[in-house]
Amino acid sequence: MRWLFSLTACVILLVPPLSARAGDSARDPVRLIPAQVELVAKLNRPRDLLETLTKHEAVKGLMKLEFLSGYFDGTNSRRFLQLVTYLEKQLGHDREDLLDRLAGRGAAFGLELNEGKPKVLLVLGARDEKTLAKFLDLTRGLIDQELERQEQHVKFTRGERSGCVFWHIGKEVFLAQLGADLVVTNKEKLLHDAIDIHKGNDSASISKLASFEASQKHRPDQSLVWLWLDLQRVRAIPSVKTVFDSLTPDPQILVLVGGLFDVVKRSDYVCASISQDGPSFHARIALPQGREGMSKAAVMFLPDDRNGSLPMLQPPRAISCTSYYLDLGKFWDHRREILNAKQADNLEGIEKKSAPFLGGVKIGTLLKQAGKYHRIVYAEQDKSPYKIKPATPIGAFALVLDMRDPAFAKSMNSILRGAALVGGIQFGLRLVEEKQGEHTLVTYYFPEDKRFDADVNNIRFNFCPCFTHVGDQFVISSTLELGRDLIDLLEKENRGDTSPATSRTHIYAKGVADNVRKAEGALLTQFVLSQGLSAKSARQQVRDLADLVERLGQLQFGLEYGANDFRFDIRWLMERK
């Protein structure tokens, strides 16, 4: 079977780009996928995908790294190239021309997920029927030879349905040329259905399914690849249905994924696509349900206006920033409508028990004093106030909270000072109030002259926690250095630069590269031991890796709830040369 999969991969990965022309849409390979499948995917522009995999700056940079290049120069790669050369010689065309003839109209994939073994169907759209017929004959011959060499005593057998010839090996592999399309599947019924569609039974095609047609707006023609999943039928699969019926998020899970959970439960399908713009890429996952019809939990996930999240914070040496909307005050006000009775009772019980530990401040009061915008920042540390260095360096991180009521800062001040007092008794924490402009940072330091047997690696010396507030923003930071940087940013930021996305995360390549450089010692040891590199070569590999990472730009994630749709966008923005 390895020959079959190698030949299929050859066709899929090396096809040239599609060119728009009249009649192509009617000959879309997707039309031959039967309606009973739950998942459909299509490579619209396989050649562009291939060129990305071989010519993109990031890939070329990786190929230059000695510790990775070996993975791309193994036995399987050499066999694959030998197979491509053999096909070129036997079919009389160079690889680009040959592959255009064999799969120039794209590749479509269908998967039937019902209980039991998954059923797979692949359709390759050729531009040259005669070359496709020769390729099919050649493929059958190669597979028969391989099976004979393995002494399996089986070979392709001829079959026929509605005047169309197909070939199969037992009940596991089926091949058929239907006009200019090559169909490969592991289920005879899927092949029969594809033949029926080819012979004119269009109603049996996935392209006629209502939810598939409705998803067209989420499947852009210019994308490299797209995917569609029938959620309605997947939820009807007994094992999946049991999970959905029993899955009622507890308060913690509800806070994290409640909005998405609500949308998935109400959507008929989900679509995904990947598009390219120069060296940058955009991936999108979309569902056809949004704000309208959402449960009462929406009051804590969705703003009343388009201000979904505050601007991103990018201090020096930033690795990532997450900005999101979460109105826990409204969650508290509507807890009896969002949670079931038992969950609400438990939450109120926790409030009563926790009040003495929160300086008399009730959880409900605290949540309603807090605002609805939150930001989490992670950055590489530059300077440490400690002489003792931790065995495992940990970056700095901070939480920046929006405040509805200035009393929130006073409440948090009391709570954090109380917690630090307990920590001071146990760990000897030293409190220092330090000024940054007009703002006071309440900071805590670990003593360097006191030993802690539970922390043999000195992890505590990664931290000098502090807190302060800047206007209506409350800052809790793991280090004084990051706390100071955030004060400067918050004083200058344009709060009007909001986004409709209710959750965003940006990852900065420069910060990641700085982290790689800081970890050079550990990576150097790993490369020497695992790859057998010399110390000089390993050091150069680490530096080359850091330089490559720094050129990768930004990776951005965003969630946005429209009135009748949901979008999760992933953007890799790589700087152009």
SEPAVEX-423166 format. One record per residue (C-alpha): residue number from 0; x, y, z. Coordinates in steps of 0.02 Angstrom, whole numbers. Each point is the difference from the previous one (the first is absolute). Layout:
BEGIN
- NUM,X,Y,Z
...
//
This chain:
BEGIN
- 0,0,0,0
- 1,148,117,20
- 2,11,24,-189
- 3,-179,59,-8
- 4,20,128,137
- 5,166,60,-72
- 6,-76,26,-172
- 7,-151,91,73
- 8,112,113,104
- 9,103,35,-155
- 10,-152,60,-94
- 11,-72,103,143
- 12,159,89,54
- 13,76,41,-168
- 14,-145,63,-105
- 15,13,172,-81
- 16,-120,142,41
- 17,-177,8,-66
- 18,-42,127,-132
- 19,-176,71,-6
- 20,-94,-44,-158
- 21,-180,-27,-53
- 22,-72,-168,47
- 23,126,-42,137
- 24,-127,26,140
- 25,-117,-129,-79
- 26,144,-123,-2
- 27,50,26,181
- 28,66,-166,69
- 29,-106,32,156
- 30,-157,-42,-100
- 31,46,-186,2
- 32,3,-10,190
- 33,-161,-85,62
- 34,-118,94,116
- 35,18,-123,145
- 36,176,55,46
- 37,19,112,152
- 38,165,83,-45
- 39,59,76,-165
- 40,165,86,-38
- 41,73,68,-161
- 42,170,59,-58
- 43,-46,143,-116
- 44,178,46,-45
- 45,115,-147,36
- 46,146,74,-99
- 47,-1,157,107
- 48,-1,-109,154
- 49,148,-99,-68
- 50,96,158,-39
- 51,-34,61,176
- 52,67,-163,71
- 53,158,9,-104
- 54,35,185,-35
- 55,-67,98,148
- 56,135,94,93
- 57,-42,-84,164
- 58,11,-174,-75
- 59,163,38,-89
- 60,69,66,164
- 61,-50,-161,89
- 62,79,-105,-137
- 63,166,86,34
- 64,-1,-55,181
- 65,106,-156,14
- 66,-102,-77,140
- 67,-158,6,-110
- 68,64,-26,-176
- 69,31,-184,31
- 70,-186,-31,19
- 71,-28,62,-178
- 72,140,-101,-76
- 73,-45,-176,55
- 74,-41,-161,-90
- 75,-184,44,-26
- 76,43,167,-82
- 77,121,-84,-120
- 78,-127,-135,-45
- 79,-132,132,-32
- 80,114,96,-119
- 81,45,-162,-89
- 82,-185,-35,-24
- 83,-29,174,-73
- 84,145,-25,-121
- 85,-69,-171,-51
- 86,-172,74,-36
- 87,76,139,-105
- 88,93,-126,-106
- 89,-144,-122,-22
- 90,-133,131,-40
- 91,109,111,-108
- 92,-23,167,88
- 93,101,101,124
- 94,-72,5,175
- 95,-86,169,-10
- 96,-84,-38,-167
- 97,-41,-177,53
- 98,-78,51,163
- 99,-101,136,-84
- 100,-72,-134,-114
- 101,-35,-117,146
- 102,-69,117,134
- 103,-9,176,-67
- 104,-180,25,60
- 105,40,-34,183
- 106,-21,-140,126
- 107,-156,-33,105
- 108,-10,-111,153
- 109,-153,-74,87
- 110,-12,-93,165
- 111,-148,-98,69
- 112,14,-2,189
- 113,-143,-112,56
- 114,33,-132,132
- 115,134,-124,-51
- 116,144,19,-120
- 117,6,170,-89
- 118,-40,-5,-186
- 119,112,106,-110
- 120,-21,65,-178
- 121,125,101,-102
- 122,-39,84,-167
- 123,139,71,-110
- 124,-56,114,-141
- 125,108,-22,-157
- 126,11,110,-154
- 127,54,-141,-118
- 128,-107,-159,1
- 129,121,-99,-109
- 130,149,33,113
- 131,-108,-41,151
- 132,-47,-169,-78
- 133,184,-40,-29
- 134,41,53,177
- 135,-136,-114,70
- 136,64,-149,-100
- 137,177,35,59
- 138,-57,17,180
- 139,-91,-167,-3
- 140,153,-85,-72
- 141,117,72,131
- 142,-115,-51,143
- 143,-23,-175,-71
- 144,189,-19,-12
- 145,23,58,179
- 146,-133,-120,64
- 147,80,-143,-95
- 148,170,46,72
- 149,-76,-7,174
- 150,-76,-171,-43
- 151,-175,57,46
- 152,-79,-94,-146
- 153,-129,136,-37
- 154,-13,123,-143
- 155,-121,122,-77
- 156,-164,-74,-60
- 157,-110,80,-132
- 158,-178,52,43
- 159,-138,96,-87
- 160,-149,108,49
- 161,-118,92,-117
- 162,123,-23,-143
- 163,147,72,100
- 164,151,-111,30
- 165,83,1,171
- 166,142,-98,80
- 167,15,-66,176
- 168,108,-103,118
- 169,-120,-98,109
- 170,-110,118,100
- 171,138,122,48
- 172,53,98,-155
- 173,-108,60,-146
- 174,56,102,-151
- 175,-100,71,-144
- 176,23,127,-138
- 177,-162,96,-25
- 178,30,113,-148
- 179,138,118,51
- 180,-9,-47,185
- 181,93,-135,95
- 182,-97,-71,149
- 183,90,-96,138
- 184,-93,-71,151
- 185,1,-137,131
- 186,-189,-29,-7
- 187,-90,-78,-148
- 188,-163,91,34
- 189,87,170,-8
- 190,71,-48,-170
- 191,-171,-58,-61
- 192,-78,164,58
- 193,136,100,-87
- 194,-34,-96,-161
- 195,-187,33,16
- 196,35,187,19
- 197,114,-6,-152
- 198,-139,-83,-99
- 199,-122,141,41
- 200,-70,-29,175
- 201,51,174,61
- 202,-120,-7,148
- 203,117,-126,83
- 204,146,124,-1
- 205,60,93,154
- 206,-9,159,-104
- 207,-192,-11,6
- 208,-9,-16,190
- 209,-83,156,72
- 210,126,30,140
- 211,145,-26,-121
- 212,-72,126,-122
- 213,-30,123,143
- 214,183,-13,50
- 215,59,67,-168
- 216,26,174,73
- 217,127,-74,122
- 218,96,-93,-138
- 219,91,137,-96
- 220,55,-50,-176
- 221,168,87,22
- 222,47,-107,150
- 223,138,-129,-13
- 224,-106,-130,90
- 225,-170,-7,85
- 226,-93,-124,110
- 227,-183,-28,44
- 228,-69,-107,143
- 229,-184,-43,21
- 230,-25,33,186
- 231,-183,-47,-5
- 232,37,-177,-56
- 233,157,-17,106
- 234,-102,44,155
- 235,-123,-138,-50
- 236,137,-134,8
- 237,-46,-97,160
- 238,169,17,85
- 239,9,186,-39
- 240,-182,30,47
- 241,31,-77,170
- 242,142,122,32
- 243,-99,153,-56
- 244,-154,-50,100
- 245,100,-26,159
- 246,118,148,-21
- 247,-63,143,109
- 248,145,118,35
- 249,37,35,184
- 250,33,183,45
- 251,187,-11,-35
- 252,-22,-79,-172
- 253,-145,117,-39
- 254,111,151,28
- 255,134,-69,-117
- 256,-100,-73,-146
- 257,-183,35,35
- 258,-27,114,-151
- 259,81,-121,-121
- 260,-91,-148,77
- 261,-166,91,-27
- 262,39,36,-183
- 263,57,-178,-38
- 264,-158,-73,76
- 265,-109,107,-115
- 266,99,-10,-163
- 267,-37,-120,-143
- 268,179,1,-64
- 269,174,70,23
- 270,115,60,-140
- 271,186,34,-4
- 272,113,75,-132
- 273,181,53,-26
- 274,49,144,-115
- 275,168,76,-43
- 276,56,179,-29
- 277,182,3,-49
- 278,99,-74,145
- 279,-149,19,119
- 280,-146,-118,33
- 281,-178,15,63
- 282,-96,-149,70
- 283,-184,17,49
- 284,-120,-116,90
- 285,-181,56,-22
- 286,-170,-56,65
- 287,-172,62,-58
- 288,-64,50,173
- 289,44,152,104
- 290,-75,124,121
- 291,-181,-26,-50
- 292,-77,-145,94
- 293,144,-16,124
- 294,-40,-54,178
- 295,-2,118,149
- 296,186,-32,22
- 297,28,121,-144
- 298,-14,147,121
- 299,174,-39,65
- 300,83,-42,-167
- 301,-70,132,-117
- 302,6,190,16
- 303,-151,106,-44
- 304,104,98,-126
- 305,144,-41,-119
- 306,133,24,134
- 307,46,-182,19
- 308,177,15,68
- 309,123,136,50
- 310,162,37,-96
- 311,142,-124,13
- 312,142,40,120
- 313,175,-27,-69
- 314,132,44,128
- 315,186,-22,-37
- 316,47,-184,-27
- 317,-184,-47,-13
- 318,-34,-181,-47
- 319,-190,5,0
- 320,-152,101,48
- 321,-181,-58,20
- 322,-143,125,8
- 323,-177,-62,32
- 324,-175,49,56
- 325,-76,-85,152
- 326,-130,87,107
- 327,0,-98,162
- 328,-109,132,82
- 329,-142,-45,-118
- 330,38,-184,28
- 331,-28,27,186
- 332,-160,99,-27
- 333,-72,-135,-115
- 334,78,-153,84
- 335,-170,-78,35
- 336,-44,11,-185
- 337,170,-60,-64
- 338,35,-141,122
- 339,-109,-140,64
- 340,-67,13,178
- 341,134,-112,76
- 342,143,94,-83
- 343,-71,168,54
- 344,-22,-61,180
- 345,179,-63,5
- 346,65,166,-66
- 347,-96,99,130
- 348,65,-118,134
- 349,178,36,-55
- 350,-36,187,12
- 351,-56,-15,181
- 352,149,-106,51
- 353,130,106,-91
- 354,-50,171,68
- 355,113,-12,156
- 356,150,-41,-111
- 357,-37,147,-116
- 358,5,133,133
- 359,-187,-1,16
- 360,-26,34,-186
- 361,-131,-113,-79
- 362,38,-87,-165
- 363,-158,72,-78
- 364,50,177,49
- 365,175,-25,-68
- 366,-63,-67,-167
- 367,-119,146,-23
- 368,136,126,44
- 369,114,-77,-131
- 370,-19,49,-182
- 371,-32,-104,-154
- 372,168,12,-90
- 373,151,-107,44
- 374,177,-10,-69
- 375,137,-127,33
- 376,180,40,-47
- 377,150,-116,-7
- 378,176,67,-29
- 379,181,-51,11
- 380,90,67,153
- 381,151,112,-25
- 382,62,48,171
- 383,-25,-87,167
- 384,13,81,172
- 385,74,-161,68
- 386,180,-58,-1
- 387,-56,-182,11
- 388,-51,-68,-170
- 389,-138,-131,-16
- 390,45,-166,-82
- 391,-153,16,-113
- 392,-30,177,-63
- 393,-184,49,-13
- 394,-60,153,-94
- 395,-98,141,78
- 396,-190,4,-10
- 397,-134,122,51
- 398,-189,19,11
- 399,-76,169,-42
- 400,-181,19,57
- 401,-126,132,-48
- 402,-93,80,147
- 403,-182,58,5
- 404,18,69,175
- 405,158,78,75
- 406,-45,-96,158
- 407,64,-156,-91
- 408,179,63,20
- 409,-26,23,187
- 410,-78,-173,15
- 411,141,-84,-96
- 412,129,99,100
- 413,-69,-72,161
- 414,-15,-177,-70
- 415,176,-5,-75
- 416,82,78,153
- 417,-87,-129,109
- 418,60,-143,-112
- 419,177,71,1
- 420,-4,12,189
- 421,-30,-186,9
- 422,138,-27,-127
- 423,115,112,98
- 424,-19,-106,154
- 425,37,-160,-97
- 426,130,63,-125
- 427,67,159,79
- 428,-65,113,-138
- 429,59,180,11
- 430,-124,136,-48
- 431,63,155,-89
- 432,-106,142,-70
- 433,86,69,-155
- 434,-47,150,-106
- 435,-15,0,-190
- 436,-43,178,-43
- 437,-161,40,93
- 438,-42,-182,30
- 439,46,-108,149
- 440,50,-181,-29
- 441,-23,-112,151
- 442,140,-128,-24
- 443,54,-157,93
- 444,175,-76,0
- 445,58,-173,53
- 446,146,0,123
- 447,164,-65,-74
- 448,71,-47,169
- 449,-136,-126,42
- 450,-3,-178,-63
- 451,-158,-90,-56
- 452,19,-188,-15
- 453,-158,-9,-108
- 454,83,111,-131
- 455,170,-79,-34
- 456,5,77,-176
- 457,-31,177,65
- 458,-154,22,-110
- 459,-63,136,118
- 460,136,118,-59
- 461,-93,18,-166
- 462,-127,107,93
- 463,-15,164,91
- 464,-189,20,-8
- 465,-78,173,2
- 466,-166,88,-28
- 467,-63,176,-35
- 468,-137,90,-96
- 469,9,123,-145
- 470,-161,95,-25
- 471,-136,-131,-14
- 472,124,-142,-29
- 473,62,-113,141
- 474,168,-86,-30
- 475,65,-158,83
- 476,174,-48,-62
- 477,120,-142,41
- 478,149,120,-10
- 479,33,182,39
- 480,83,22,-170
- 481,-158,-48,-97
- 482,-108,100,121
- 483,99,157,-41
- 484,-9,-32,-186
- 485,-189,-21,8
- 486,-23,164,95
- 487,89,90,-143
- 488,-108,-86,-131
- 489,-165,29,91
- 490,36,185,22
- 491,24,22,-187
- 492,-121,-125,-78
- 493,-146,50,-110
- 494,-148,-82,85
- 495,-109,38,-151
- 496,97,-126,-105
- 497,-113,-146,43
- 498,-44,-152,-104
- 499,-169,-86,-31
- 500,87,-166,39
- 501,-46,-53,177
- 502,164,-93,22
- 503,168,31,-82
- 504,175,-70,24
- 505,158,62,-85
- 506,163,-96,7
- 507,154,102,-44
- 508,142,-90,-89
- 509,132,120,64
- 510,-44,-40,180
- 511,3,-187,-37
- 512,170,21,-85
- 513,68,91,152
- 514,-61,-146,105
- 515,92,-123,-114
- 516,160,102,16
- 517,-16,5,189
- 518,-21,-190,3
- 519,153,-27,-110
- 520,91,-100,133
- 521,-139,-128,22
- 522,-32,-14,-189
- 523,186,-18,-32
- 524,10,-150,115
- 525,-155,-77,-78
- 526,66,18,-179
- 527,169,-72,47
- 528,-75,-151,88
- 529,-146,-37,-117
- 530,74,46,-169
- 531,183,-40,29
- 532,52,176,-52
- 533,162,81,54
- 534,-14,141,127
- 535,44,129,-132
- 536,-126,-68,-126
- 537,-137,-15,132
- 538,28,180,58
- 539,-16,62,-180
- 540,-158,-102,-23
- 541,-79,81,154
- 542,45,173,-63
- 543,-65,-37,-175
- 544,-162,-64,77
- 545,-20,159,102
- 546,32,109,-153
- 547,-128,-99,-100
- 548,-132,13,137
- 549,27,188,12
- 550,-46,19,-184
- 551,-168,-88,22
- 552,-95,158,49
- 553,-161,-24,99
- 554,-124,-139,28
- 555,-173,69,39
- 556,-157,-88,64
- 557,-171,79,12
- 558,-180,-51,45
- 559,-146,103,-65
- 560,-187,-28,21
- 561,-106,72,-140
- 562,-190,9,5
- 563,-15,-165,-94
- 564,177,-66,-11
- 565,154,-38,102
- 566,179,21,-61
- 567,164,-61,71
- 568,142,78,-99
- 569,183,-47,2
- 570,119,117,-90
- 571,185,-26,-25
- 572,67,170,-51
- 573,177,-24,-63
- 574,98,152,-49
- 575,31,19,-186
- 576,179,17,-57
//
